[in-house]
Amino acid sequence: MPDRSARPVLAAARPSLVLAIGLVGCSRAAPDPRGLLAGGTLLTVSGTGRAEAVPDQALFTAGLSSIAPSAEAASARNGATMNRITAALARLNVPARDIQTRNVSFARIDYGRNRGQFEASNRVAVRVRDVSKVGAGIAAATAAGANILAGPDLTVADPEKANLSAYGVAYKAARAKAESYARAADLRIVRVLSIRDGGDGGTMAPIGQMERRADMAFSPEPAPPPVMAGTNANVVTTSVDFVLAPR
């Protein structure tokens, strides 16, 4: 006959199995990877901040376009004039490291009244680290023979330093926005989860912009054009994650 003594043992094990299943079902859920606590609400908002700074440097382009019967003659004329331009800038204490060649070109002219002749063009970018001397630099280049001028582009040498105040403004704007959302939802801000820098949101164009292409004849001592530094405005953005909880 089969042994019936094992049946009570099996029956006694069933309550333990049910208890184990119940314990597994009651175990604590895995923590939210974002750092939210139970019952917390995640709110992500952005803010912007604006900073203004007075430009402390300027960049302008000076150059020469010459037309001559031969490429050699046009090149020689341009070379001599560009040497005079750089020498005039040096007398204003513009160092060689702040003068950079941007374009050198030669072309045969195949149309118009100068057909068959050659045009040579040279341009240099000039950085002036004292905005008050920009007008004098432009005048000096013109007096030395430049007939192509563009600029000045007025900028701040250290934009990151100029933006420091804007970062705080951006965070405060995000915080104010989060507090408004929290009040509307009858919640309160518990803590900040993360702050993400949105980077440079853009720079307003400089107030002054000058472009000029002149004829070959110049006044021997042109008056420096007025250059007003004004201010440059820059915008930064930030994104902030807030944890909200019931009041």
C-alpha positions in Angstrom: 0.0 0.0 0.0 1.2 3.6 -0.6 2.6 5.5 2.3 0.1 8.2 3.2 2.3 9.7 5.9 3.8 12.4 3.5 0.5 14.1 2.9 0.4 16.1 6.1 3.9 17.4 5.5 3.0 18.7 2.0 -0.1 20.4 3.4 1.9 22.1 6.1 4.2 23.6 3.6 1.5 25.4 1.7 1.0 28.3 4.2 4.8 29.0 4.1 4.6 29.3 0.3 1.7 31.8 0.6 3.6 33.8 3.2 6.7 34.0 1.0 4.6 35.2 -2.0 3.1 37.9 0.2 6.4 39.1 1.4 7.7 39.5 -2.1 4.6 41.5 -3.1 5.1 43.8 -0.1 8.8 44.5 -0.8 9.8 48.2 -1.2 9.9 49.5 -4.9 13.2 50.4 -6.4 14.2 54.0 -5.9 13.4 56.5 -8.6 16.7 57.0 -10.6 16.0 60.7 -10.8 16.0 61.1 -7.0 12.2 61.6 -6.5 10.7 60.4 -3.2 7.3 58.7 -3.0 4.6 61.1 -3.7 7.0 63.7 -5.2 6.3 65.6 -8.5 9.0 66.4 -10.9 8.8 69.9 -12.5 11.3 71.0 -15.2 11.4 74.7 -16.1 13.8 77.0 -17.9 14.9 80.5 -17.3 16.8 83.2 -19.2 19.2 85.9 -18.0 20.6 89.0 -19.8 23.9 90.7 -19.2 25.1 94.0 -20.7 28.8 94.9 -21.0 30.7 97.8 -22.6 32.8 96.5 -25.5 36.6 96.7 -24.8 37.9 95.7 -28.2 37.1 96.2 -31.9 37.8 94.3 -35.1 37.7 96.0 -38.5 39.0 95.0 -42.0 41.2 97.2 -44.1 42.4 96.5 -47.6 43.2 97.6 -51.1 42.0 96.8 -54.5 44.3 97.8 -57.4 44.0 97.6 -61.1 47.1 97.7 -63.4 48.1 96.5 -66.9 49.9 93.5 -65.4 49.5 91.2 -62.5 53.0 92.2 -61.3 52.2 95.9 -61.3 48.9 95.4 -59.5 50.7 93.1 -56.9 53.5 95.6 -56.4 51.1 98.5 -55.9 49.1 96.5 -53.4 52.2 95.2 -51.5 53.6 98.7 -51.1 50.3 100.1 -49.9 49.6 97.3 -47.5 53.1 97.9 -46.0 52.1 101.5 -45.4 48.8 100.5 -43.8 50.5 98.2 -41.3 53.2 100.7 -40.5 50.5 103.4 -39.8 48.7 100.9 -37.5 52.0 100.1 -35.7 52.4 103.8 -35.0 49.1 103.6 -33.1 50.6 100.7 -31.0 48.6 98.0 -32.8 51.0 95.0 -32.5 51.7 92.6 -35.4 49.8 89.8 -33.5 46.6 91.9 -33.9 46.9 92.2 -37.7 46.0 89.1 -39.7 45.8 88.6 -43.4 42.3 87.6 -44.5 42.5 87.6 -48.3 45.0 87.9 -51.1 43.7 87.6 -54.7 44.5 88.3 -58.3 42.3 88.2 -61.3 42.3 89.1 -64.9 39.4 91.4 -65.8 37.5 90.1 -68.9 34.7 92.7 -69.0 34.1 96.5 -68.9 36.4 99.4 -69.4 39.3 97.6 -67.6 39.1 94.5 -69.8 42.5 92.9 -70.2 43.9 94.4 -67.1 44.6 92.8 -63.7 43.0 93.4 -60.3 44.9 92.6 -57.1 43.1 92.6 -53.7 44.5 92.4 -50.2 42.6 92.5 -46.9 43.8 92.4 -43.3 41.7 92.0 -40.1 42.8 94.5 -37.4 42.1 94.1 -33.7 42.2 97.2 -31.6 42.2 96.5 -27.9 41.3 100.1 -27.0 37.9 101.1 -28.3 38.8 104.8 -28.0 41.5 104.3 -30.7 39.3 102.5 -33.3 38.4 105.7 -35.2 42.1 106.7 -35.3 43.0 103.3 -36.6 40.4 103.5 -39.4 41.6 107.0 -40.3 45.3 105.8 -40.3 44.5 102.9 -42.6 42.6 105.2 -45.0 45.3 107.8 -45.0 47.8 105.1 -45.9 45.9 104.1 -49.0 43.2 101.6 -47.9 40.2 101.7 -50.2 38.3 98.8 -48.6 37.1 99.2 -45.0 34.5 97.1 -43.1 33.5 97.2 -39.5 34.1 97.8 -36.7 32.7 94.8 -34.8 32.7 95.9 -31.2 33.0 92.9 -28.8 33.9 92.0 -25.2 37.3 90.2 -24.9 36.1 88.0 -22.0 32.4 87.2 -22.7 32.3 84.5 -20.0 33.2 87.0 -17.3 30.6 89.4 -18.7 27.9 86.7 -18.5 28.5 85.8 -14.8 25.6 88.0 -13.6 23.3 86.6 -16.2 23.5 83.1 -14.9 22.1 84.1 -11.5 19.3 86.0 -13.2 18.5 82.9 -15.3 18.3 80.7 -12.2 16.1 83.2 -10.3 13.7 83.4 -13.3 13.4 79.6 -13.4 12.8 79.5 -9.6 10.1 82.1 -9.8 8.4 80.2 -12.6 8.5 76.9 -10.6 7.1 78.6 -7.5 4.2 79.9 -9.6 3.5 76.4 -10.9 3.7 75.0 -7.4 1.2 77.5 -5.9 -1.3 76.9 -8.8 -1.1 73.1 -8.1 -1.2 73.6 -4.3 2.3 72.1 -4.0 5.6 73.4 -2.6 9.2 73.1 -3.8 11.1 70.6 -1.8 14.5 70.6 -3.4 16.4 71.1 -6.6 17.4 67.9 -8.5 19.6 69.3 -11.2 20.6 72.6 -12.9 21.6 72.4 -16.6 23.4 75.2 -18.4 21.7 76.1 -21.6 24.8 77.9 -22.9 24.9 81.2 -24.7 21.5 82.1 -26.0 22.7 84.7 -28.4 24.3 88.1 -28.6 22.6 91.3 -29.8 24.3 92.9 -32.7 26.7 95.7 -31.9 24.9 99.1 -32.0 27.4 100.6 -34.4 28.3 99.0 -37.7 30.3 100.6 -40.5 31.0 99.4 -44.0 32.8 101.5 -46.6 34.4 101.1 -50.0 36.1 104.3 -51.1 37.6 105.5 -54.3 41.4 105.5 -54.9 41.8 109.1 -53.9 41.8 110.1 -50.2 42.3 113.2 -48.1 45.9 113.2 -46.9 44.7 113.5 -43.2 41.1 112.2 -42.9 39.4 112.9 -39.7 38.8 109.8 -37.5 35.2 108.6 -37.9 33.3 108.6 -34.6 33.0 105.2 -33.0 30.6 104.8 -30.1 31.2 101.8 -27.9 27.6 101.5 -26.6 26.9 98.2 -24.9 26.6 94.6 -26.0 23.8 92.4 -24.5 24.1 88.7 -24.2 21.4 86.1 -23.2 22.1 82.9 -21.3 19.6 80.1 -20.5 19.3 77.4 -17.8 17.0 74.4 -17.2 16.2 73.4 -13.6 14.5 70.2 -12.2 12.5 70.9 -9.0 10.9 68.3 -6.8 7.4 69.3 -5.6 5.4 67.9 -2.7 2.0 68.5 -1.1 1.8 71.5 1.2 
